[in-house]
Amino acid sequence: VSTDTTNVAGQNLPVSRFAIVRTGSYADYGFGGFVYERNGSVTLPSSGQALFTGTYGGMRVFQNRGGMEYTRADVRVSIDFDDFNAGNGVRGILFNRAAFDINGNPVATGTGEGQLQLPTLSFVIGPGVMTDDGEISSGVTSSILNPDSGAYELYESGTYYGIIAGAGADMEIVGVIVMTSEDPRSEGVTAQETGGFIVYR
């Protein structure tokens, strides 16, 4: 839930909020979903740049095994309102990523064989990522180094969805990311992570 509120029809509501539901009770990804919303209006600048920062929280479920993990990260999103029609207006990254088991204990990560990796995740930059009413959506990817070839390979891929709220210095973005990857800790197991973020200007 946003730390800021806005008055809508006489009721104070958070400017933005999201909710995610997942379960680790299935050997497949199981049931789940997400919602996010903006309350009040948005006024997009016609020029200039804006930097948004905040935090991310997510849940990882698995295919071919049960269980669930929690994740967290720092988020930075920058928007160039001069250039978004050209496809290079929204840039974002998730960094300082961490994972926790169902009891909140840290999950070991590393870059060695059989270790969970949580590299920096980047928004895919391309045309048509923003609409006139402030909705944004595109892909997300991360890469890891293959020690055998010495080249970086695709590790995670998915989609982000978001919407801008507010105006001027009080703008914020709420969004959700859904991504999948092969879990390097177990052969034949894939992970699906669904997480949300609220970032502030």
Buried (B, 14 or more C-beta within 10 A) or exposed (E): EBEBBBEEEEEEBBBBBBEBEBEBEBEEBBEBEBEBBBBBEBEBEEEEEBEBEBBBBBBBBBBEBEBBBBBBBBBBBBBBBBEBEEBBBBBBBBBEBEBBEEEEEEBEEEEEEEEBBBBEBBBBBEEEBBEEEBBBBBBBBBBBBEEEEEEEEEBBBBBBBBBBBBEEEEBBBBBBBBBBBBBBBEEEBBBBBBBBBBBBB
